[in-house]
Amino acid sequence: MNYKDINYNKRGGVVTVIFNRPEKLNALSRNLMDEYAAALLEAEQDDEVRVAVVKGAGRAFSAGYDIEPGKPGEYATTDILKDLARMQFNTSRLCTAWNLSKPVIAQVHGYCIAGGNDVAGQCDIIIAAENAVFQHPQIRRLGLTWMNMATYHAGPQWAKMLMFTGDPISGKEAELIGLVAKAVPEEKLEAEVNKLADRIALVPSEELAVNKAAINRIIEEMGLRNALNAGMAFDVIAHQTKAVKNFRKMAEENGLRVALAKNEEPFKKLPIPFK
């Protein structure tokens, strides 16, 4: 398949799916999410492939959802039903990694912001650069993300720390709280992920599939499916709050860059806790 916003590279039993919008810090447009899901399904149907790696081209893994005002379907709408449909679209595409029978590794460098955490969180294993930046700034004026799995990986208290403040943490800090499996120096990231992927690729696909299904079932028995559905509803509700509506109006009148800068002003005046 020919892709516009994805690079699809196959090396033996390993496929690497690369977000290829570096000029936009791999912001998650509708087309990119369509192609991401299609690329993983292509790997799923290839009997030679045993494991997939997801990473970003350029300076970032992903800066989150493409929220540029004026782009239809990519920015919070005032129409509740259309907003819910957009949530369902996002969920169906980004949960492809979770639903795949084959293991998926997220190789995170640079920024992993907002929806970028949803992509990484739905992967089976996250390996990050020590200087990677994980952050949910959207909670300050834009709503929430609900597929990031922070509650399952890092526990409810750290999930709340991240979601109540929108503050960033490094890849090294993410490793300490269990948000990622391993953090390594950025210059070693590619090699370390390849070592892991090659190791996994030694295991027969059937054995990988049943083990992934068994582990995922445990998480799903803890309520994951219901949590994802609830997350969509909560995000739609959040988009109807006064704070989000005011932010959207400011972005439409003054531009997204100005609105984001204004939004960040009060947070720059206080120190980040535990730094």
C-alpha positions as CSV (number, residue, x, y, z in Angstrom):
1,M,0.0,0.0,0.0
2,N,1.2,3.5,-0.8
3,Y,1.2,5.9,2.2
4,K,1.4,9.7,2.3
5,D,2.0,10.3,6.1
6,I,3.5,7.0,7.0
7,N,6.7,5.2,6.1
8,Y,6.4,1.4,6.2
9,N,9.7,-0.5,6.5
10,K,10.1,-4.2,6.8
11,R,13.2,-5.9,8.1
12,G,12.9,-9.7,8.4
13,G,10.1,-10.3,11.0
14,V,10.1,-6.7,12.1
15,V,8.0,-3.9,10.6
16,T,8.6,-0.3,11.5
17,V,5.7,2.2,11.1
18,I,7.1,5.7,11.0
19,F,4.9,8.8,11.4
20,N,6.1,11.1,8.6
21,R,4.9,14.6,9.2
22,P,8.1,15.9,10.8
23,E,7.3,19.5,9.8
24,K,4.2,19.2,12.0
25,L,6.0,17.3,14.7
26,N,3.9,14.3,13.6
27,A,0.6,15.8,14.6
28,L,-2.2,13.3,14.3
29,S,-4.3,14.3,11.3
30,R,-7.2,12.1,10.2
31,N,-5.2,10.8,7.2
32,L,-2.2,9.9,9.4
33,M,-4.5,8.0,11.8
34,D,-6.1,6.2,8.9
35,E,-2.8,5.2,7.5
36,Y,-1.4,4.2,10.9
37,A,-4.3,1.8,11.4
38,A,-3.9,0.5,7.8
39,A,-0.2,0.0,8.2
40,L,-0.6,-2.1,11.4
41,L,-3.3,-4.1,9.7
42,E,-1.0,-4.7,6.8
43,A,1.6,-6.0,9.2
44,E,-1.1,-8.2,10.9
45,Q,-1.8,-9.8,7.6
46,D,1.8,-10.5,6.7
47,D,2.8,-14.0,7.9
48,E,6.5,-13.0,7.9
49,V,5.9,-10.2,10.4
50,R,6.1,-11.0,14.1
51,V,6.4,-7.6,15.7
52,A,5.8,-4.0,14.8
53,V,7.7,-0.8,16.0
54,V,6.0,2.6,15.9
55,K,8.1,5.7,15.9
56,G,8.2,9.3,14.6
57,A,10.4,11.0,12.0
58,G,12.2,14.2,12.8
59,R,12.3,15.8,16.3
60,A,9.3,14.1,17.9
61,F,7.3,11.0,18.3
62,S,4.1,13.0,18.1
63,A,2.9,16.4,19.3
64,G,-0.6,15.2,19.6
65,Y,-3.8,15.6,17.7
66,D,-3.9,18.1,14.8
67,I,-6.1,20.8,16.3
68,E,-5.5,23.6,13.9
69,P,-8.8,25.6,13.8
70,G,-10.6,25.6,10.5
71,K,-9.6,22.0,9.6
72,P,-12.8,20.0,9.5
73,G,-13.0,17.1,11.8
74,E,-9.7,17.8,13.6
75,Y,-10.7,20.4,16.1
76,A,-13.3,20.3,18.9
77,T,-16.7,21.1,17.3
78,T,-19.6,22.7,19.1
79,D,-21.9,19.9,17.7
80,I,-22.0,17.2,20.4
81,L,-22.9,14.4,18.0
82,K,-20.1,15.3,15.5
83,D,-17.7,15.6,18.4
84,L,-18.6,12.1,19.6
85,A,-18.2,10.7,16.1
86,R,-14.7,12.3,16.1
87,M,-13.9,10.6,19.4
88,Q,-15.1,7.3,18.0
89,F,-12.9,7.7,14.9
90,N,-9.8,8.5,17.1
91,T,-10.5,5.5,19.3
92,S,-11.0,3.0,16.5
93,R,-7.8,4.0,14.8
94,L,-5.5,4.3,17.8
95,C,-6.7,1.2,19.5
96,T,-5.6,-0.9,16.5
97,A,-2.2,-1.5,18.2
98,W,-4.0,-2.9,21.3
99,N,-6.3,-5.1,19.2
100,L,-3.6,-6.4,16.9
101,S,-2.6,-10.0,17.6
102,K,1.1,-9.1,17.1
103,P,3.2,-7.2,19.6
104,V,3.7,-3.4,19.0
105,I,6.6,-1.5,20.5
106,A,6.4,2.3,20.8
107,Q,9.9,3.9,20.2
108,V,9.5,7.4,21.8
109,H,11.9,10.3,21.3
110,G,11.4,14.0,21.5
111,Y,7.9,15.2,22.3
112,C,5.2,12.7,23.2
113,I,2.4,15.2,23.8
114,A,-1.4,14.8,24.3
115,G,-2.6,12.3,21.7
116,G,0.9,11.1,21.2
117,N,0.5,9.5,24.6
118,D,-2.7,7.8,23.3
119,V,-0.7,6.2,20.5
120,A,2.1,5.1,22.7
121,G,-0.2,3.9,25.5
122,Q,-2.1,1.6,23.2
123,C,1.2,-0.2,22.2
124,D,2.3,-3.2,24.2
125,I,5.7,-1.9,25.3
126,I,7.1,1.7,25.4
127,I,10.8,2.3,25.1
128,A,11.7,5.9,25.4
129,A,14.7,8.2,25.2
130,E,15.7,9.5,28.6
131,N,15.2,13.1,27.4
132,A,11.8,12.4,25.7
133,V,9.0,14.7,27.0
134,F,5.7,13.2,28.0
135,Q,2.9,15.7,28.7
136,H,-0.9,16.2,28.7
137,P,-1.1,20.0,28.3
138,Q,-4.6,19.7,26.8
139,I,-6.1,19.2,30.2
140,R,-5.5,22.9,30.9
141,R,-8.0,24.1,28.3
142,L,-8.8,21.5,25.6
143,G,-10.2,18.4,27.4
144,L,-8.5,15.1,28.0
145,T,-7.0,12.0,26.4
146,W,-8.4,8.7,27.5
147,M,-6.3,6.0,25.6
148,N,-2.9,6.8,27.3
149,M,-3.1,3.9,29.8
150,A,-1.4,6.0,32.5
151,T,-3.7,4.7,35.2
152,Y,-2.8,1.1,34.3
153,H,0.9,1.7,33.9
154,A,1.7,4.3,36.5
155,G,-1.2,3.9,38.9
156,P,-4.0,6.4,39.7
157,Q,-2.0,8.8,41.8
158,W,0.6,9.5,39.1
159,A,-2.1,9.6,36.5
160,K,-3.8,12.3,38.5
161,M,-0.6,14.2,39.0
162,L,-0.1,14.3,35.2
163,M,-3.8,15.0,34.4
164,F,-4.4,17.6,37.2
165,T,-1.4,19.7,36.2
166,G,-0.6,19.1,32.6
167,D,3.1,19.2,33.6
168,P,5.8,17.4,31.6
169,I,8.0,14.6,32.7
170,S,11.1,13.2,31.0
171,G,11.5,9.7,29.6
172,K,13.8,8.9,32.6
173,E,11.0,10.0,35.0
174,A,8.4,8.1,33.1
175,E,10.5,4.9,33.6
176,L,10.7,5.5,37.3
177,I,6.9,5.6,37.6
178,G,6.3,2.7,35.3
179,L,4.8,4.8,32.4
180,V,7.4,3.3,30.1
181,A,9.1,0.0,30.3
182,K,12.6,1.4,29.7
183,A,14.4,4.7,29.1
184,V,17.8,4.8,27.5
185,P,20.1,7.6,26.1
186,E,18.6,8.9,22.9
187,E,21.6,7.9,20.8
188,K,21.1,4.3,21.9
189,L,17.3,4.2,21.5
190,E,17.1,2.8,18.0
191,A,19.6,0.0,18.8
192,E,17.9,-0.9,22.0
193,V,14.5,-1.1,20.4
194,N,15.9,-3.2,17.5
195,K,17.4,-5.6,20.0
196,L,14.1,-6.1,21.7
197,A,12.1,-6.4,18.5
198,D,14.6,-8.9,17.1
199,R,14.4,-10.9,20.3
200,I,10.6,-11.0,20.2
201,A,10.7,-11.9,16.5
202,L,12.3,-15.2,17.5
203,V,9.1,-16.4,19.1
204,P,6.5,-18.0,16.8
205,S,3.6,-15.7,15.9
206,E,1.0,-18.1,17.3
207,E,2.7,-18.1,20.7
208,L,3.0,-14.3,20.7
209,A,-0.7,-13.9,19.8
210,V,-2.0,-16.1,22.6
211,N,0.3,-14.5,25.2
212,K,-0.7,-11.0,24.1
213,A,-4.4,-12.0,24.2
214,A,-4.0,-13.5,27.7
215,I,-2.3,-10.4,29.1
216,N,-4.6,-8.0,27.4
217,R,-7.6,-9.9,28.8
218,I,-6.4,-9.3,32.3
219,I,-6.4,-5.5,31.6
220,E,-9.8,-5.7,29.9
221,E,-11.3,-7.6,32.9
222,M,-10.2,-4.6,35.0
223,G,-12.6,-2.5,32.9
224,L,-10.5,-1.1,30.0
225,R,-13.3,-1.3,27.4
226,N,-15.8,0.5,29.7
227,A,-13.0,3.1,30.6
228,L,-12.4,3.9,26.9
229,N,-16.1,4.4,26.2
230,A,-16.4,6.6,29.3
231,G,-13.4,8.5,28.2
232,M,-15.0,9.5,25.0
233,A,-18.1,10.7,26.8
234,F,-16.0,12.7,29.3
235,D,-14.0,14.4,26.5
236,V,-17.2,15.4,24.7
237,I,-18.5,16.9,28.0
238,A,-15.2,18.7,28.5
239,H,-15.5,20.3,25.1
240,Q,-18.7,21.9,26.2
241,T,-17.2,23.6,29.3
242,K,-16.7,27.4,29.4
243,A,-12.9,27.0,29.6
244,V,-12.7,25.0,26.4
245,K,-15.2,27.2,24.5
246,N,-13.2,30.3,25.5
247,F,-10.0,28.7,24.3
248,R,-11.6,27.7,21.0
249,K,-12.9,31.2,20.5
250,M,-9.4,32.7,21.2
251,A,-7.8,30.3,18.8
252,E,-10.2,31.1,16.1
253,E,-9.8,34.9,16.5
254,N,-6.1,35.1,17.3
255,G,-4.6,31.9,16.0
256,L,-3.7,28.7,17.8
257,R,-0.2,29.7,18.6
258,V,-1.4,32.8,20.5
259,A,-4.1,30.9,22.3
260,L,-1.6,28.2,23.5
261,A,0.9,30.9,24.6
262,K,-1.8,32.7,26.6
263,N,-2.9,29.4,28.1
264,E,0.6,28.6,29.3
265,E,1.4,32.0,30.9
266,P,0.1,31.2,34.5
267,F,1.9,27.9,34.6
268,K,5.2,29.5,33.8
269,K,5.0,31.6,37.0
270,L,5.0,28.6,39.3
271,P,7.7,25.9,39.7
272,I,6.9,22.4,38.6
273,P,6.6,20.2,41.7
274,F,9.2,17.5,42.4
275,K,11.7,18.8,39.8
